[in-house]
């Protein structure tokens, strides 16, 4: 789910304004957006979010606008080729009229917004009525990583609790009713730890934030790692030094470690610490010679070739980047690439 659609949806509900909510539930082939992509459609036809643009989005938006005030929902199966799109995929879209008079709707969006704001994980469980219940409402709830449920418990609490215990970051479909029950991750899709609050870090954080990463800036200089310089950061960490900072952070397989500190020794220290974690992505800035020297030094300290093989260095996609802004784009693109690979 999109942080912008969640924020705007909650705002509209608090203002008492109805809207339609369109969400891609499932995809096949080369679809323009993945499952979980969503958009909101207001009475004036304005849209927040996207399900892929083009004729598909125009068609769904028109249908969504017509549904406003009806209290109804519908499923739309789409074939990209039939819409004149060249990507060749297809999928299933749920379009639902959201009534601001329903407290459950505001509760649901409020909990989603809270998860996104805090960088926590939860799962949105959507249950579509069976064929004999087509006039019934769509039921939804959110189960968080502690097993707590917000909204209607659409399945037994034990089953929802097991979903939280299993964890997982990306989409799941419950096995007992795979055609009608859909489970999607809610919350930040990955935490980006940016070590270094210099020019590159400052250019990178707003880009990553806009891409849906929960961003944490880490630097031992409080005048650099400040809210004024990093208004888009979700968290700012100012340790006494870089020497043992990584172990104080909740780095896990859904973490992206970006090392862009102000000096070679700091980079090497953070990299050595990062290699002792389960971080799903580790990248370090520097010339090829600097990278080679760092790897050689870490090898002498006991890091294996497999350990060093986890590192993206020099960091970022090779686009010929030179300025901090260009470097930020190259790094962000590589993180998006790594995140997308996890969905496959």
N, C-alpha and C positions, 0 to 999 in steps of 0.2 A: 504494500500500500504506500501511497505517496504522502509525504509529510505535509505538502501544501494542500492536497485535497482534504486531509484530515483536519488541518487547522481551519480552512475555510468552511468545511462542513460543520464543525462545531460552532463557528461564529454564526453561520446562518441559522442553526438550530436555536442558539441563544437569542437570536433576533426574531424568532418565530417565522422564518422564511422557508417555505418548502423548496425542495430541489429533487432531482432524480440522480441516482447513483448508478453508474455503469462500471462493472468490474469484469475483467477477463478472468474466467474461472479455469479454463483449460485451453491449451494450444496444441497444434500439430504442425509439423513442417516448419517452414521459414516464415513465421508470422511477424508482423511489424513490432509487436510488444509481447513480453512474456506474461504468463499467468500472474495475477496480482496487480497488474497495471489498471488504473482506474481514472475516472473523470466524473466531475459533477456538472450538471446542466441546470441552470436557473430558468425562471419563467421568461426572462428577456432573451433567452437563447445563449447567454454568455457561458463560457466553459472554463472550468479549472481542472488542470490535469490533462492527460491524453491517453488514448488507447491505440495510438498509432498514426493518427492523422489521415488525410486523404479521404476517399469515398466511404470507407468503413466508418470513420469517425463522424462524418457528416450524416450518414444514414442513421447511426445509433443516436446521435444528438437530436435529430428530428423526431425520432420515435420517443425518446426520453422526454422531450418537451411536451409532447401530446399526452404523456402519462401523468403529468403533474396534477395533483388533486384527486386522482382516482383511487389511490391507496393500493394500486395493483403492481404486479411485477411480471416480467416475461423473460424467457430465455431466447437468445438469438444465436443460432449457429451461423457462422460465416465461412465463406470460401473466398479467399483473396482473389483467385482467378475470376470468379463470378462477378466480382466488384471491379474488374479491370485492373487489379493490382498485380505486379509482376513477381511478388515474393513467393507465391505458390503455396502458402500455408493456409491454415484455417483454425477454427476454435469455437469456443462457447463463451458468450457474454451474458451476464445477468444484469438486467436493467430494472431498477426498483424505485418507486415513488417513496420518498422519505418524508413522513409527516412530523412536523416539529411539535405537534401536540402529544406525541408518544414519548414519555419519559425514557423509555428503553433506548430510543435512538440517541438521545443526548448523552445518556450514560455510556453507551458504546463508543461514541466519538470522543467523549471526554477521556475515557480510559486509553483509547488508541493514542490520543494526543499526549497523554502523560507518559506512556511507554516511549514514544518518540523523543520527547523532551528529555527524559532521563537516560536515554540510551539503553534501556532494558529490552528484553525480548518477551514476546507473548505470541499466541497463535489465535487467529480469528477463525472460528469454526462456523461454517455456513451450512445449514441444512435446508435443502429444497424439498417441498412437499412431494409425496409420491403421486402417482397418476390418479389415484382416487381422492387426492386432497388438493387438486390444482387450484382451488379457490382459497386455500389456506395461505397464511402469511409465511414469508421466509423467516426462519429462526436463526439467530446468531448469538454467539457468546465469545468472550475472550478468556483464554486460560493463560496465566503468566507462568514464569519459570519456577515459581513457588507452588504452583498448583491451584492458586486462587482463581475463582471464576467471576467475571463481570458479565452481567446480562443473564439471559435464560440458560440454564444448564441443559443444553440440547442433547447431551448424552449422559450416561451415568457418570457420577463424579469420579468413580474409580478409573474409568476409561480416560476422562479428561486429565486426571492427575497423572496417568501413565504417559500421556502425550507430553506433559511438562517434564516428567522424569527422563523420558527418552531424549528430550531436547531436540537438537537439530536446528539448522538455520534456514533451510529452504523448504519448498512446498511439499506437503504430505497429503495423501488422500486416505481417509480411514478405510480399513480393509473390509469392514462389515457391509458397507453400502457405497461402493466406489463411484456409482453413477450419480449420487445425490448429496453426498457429504464431502465438503471441500475444506481443507485446512491450509491457511496461508500464514506466513510469518508476518508479525507486526512488530515494528521496532527498527532500530538502525540496522541496516545490512552491512555490518562490519564496523569496527572501531579503528580509526586511523590515528596512530600515535606518531606525531610529528616531532622528532627530536631536533630542535634548533629553531630559534625564533628570529633568525636573520631575514634577509631579503627573500630567499627562496621559501622559507616557512611561511612568511607573511603573505606571499603570493599564492601559496598552495592551499592554505586552510579554507578560504572562502570558496574555492573551486570544489574541494572535497565536500564541504558542507552542502553546497548546491546539488551535489550528486548523491546525497543521502547518507554519507558516512557520518558517524558520530565522531567528532574531531577533538583530539586532545593535544594541546601544544605543551611541550616540555623543554624548559631551558632554565639554567641556574642563574640567569640574570633577570631580576624582577622588573627592571626598567624596560626590558625587551619583551618578556612574556607577561604582557599586561592586557587588561580588557580594552584599553584604548587602542592598542595596536592589533588586537585579535577579537573584534566584536562578534565574529561569526563562530569562534571556538565554543564548543560545548563545555569544555573544561580546560583550565590552565593549571599546570603543575610547575612549581618552582622548587626544585630540590636543592640541597646544600651543594651538591656536585652531581656530575653525570656518573660517578664511579659505581654506584650501586642502586641506581634509580629504577631500573627495569623490574627488579624483584618486588618493588612496592606497588606495581601497577597490575591490574587484572588482565594480563595478556594471555589470550587463548587462541584456539584455532580460527576464530573469527576476527582476529586482530591483524592489522596491517602496520608494520613497523617501518617508518620512513626516517632515515638517518641523514640529516642535513645540518649538522652542528657547525660551529665556527672553526673547528680545528681537527686535524688528522688524529690526534690522540684521543679526543672526545669521541670521534666517529668509531675508532677502533674499540674503545671501551664499551660503548653502547652496543656495537655489533657482537662483541663477545658475550655480553649479557643476553642479547636477543636470541642467540643461538642456543641458549639453555632453556628457551621457552618453546611452546607449541605454536607460536605465531604462524598464521597461514601464509603470510607474505612478509619478507624482509628485504628492504632495499637500501642501498647506501650510495650517496653521491660521490663523485670523484673521477679523476682521470684514470685511464687504464693502468698507468704506472702506479698511481696511488693505490688502486684496488689490488694490484699484484703485490705491492709491498705489504699491504694490510693482511692479505691472505697468507703471505709467507710468515709474517709475525704470529698470526693466530695458529698457523700450522705448528710452529715451534712450541706454542702453548698447549698443544694437544687437540686442536680442532681437526677433525677428519675431512677428507675430500667430500664425503657425503654431507657433512655439516655445511661446508662452504658452498656446496652446490645448491643450497637453499637460497642463496643470496642473489638478488638482482643488482648487479653492479657492473658498470655504472648504471645507476637507477634510471628508470623511464624508458619509453619507447624512443627509438632512434629517429627523430624528426629534424635533427639539426638544430636543436634548441640552444640558445645562447643567453638570452636575458632571463631574469628570475621568472617573469611571466610565462615565457616559452617553456622553461624548465618545469614550471608548475603544470602546464598542460601535458607535457610528456609523462610526468609522474602520475598525474591523475588518470591519464589514459591507460597506463599500465595497471593501476589499481582496479579500474573498471574491468579491464581484460581478465585480471585474476579473479575478481568477484564473479564475473559472468561464467567463468570456467567451472565454478562450484555448482552452478545451476544445472549443468549438463548431466 
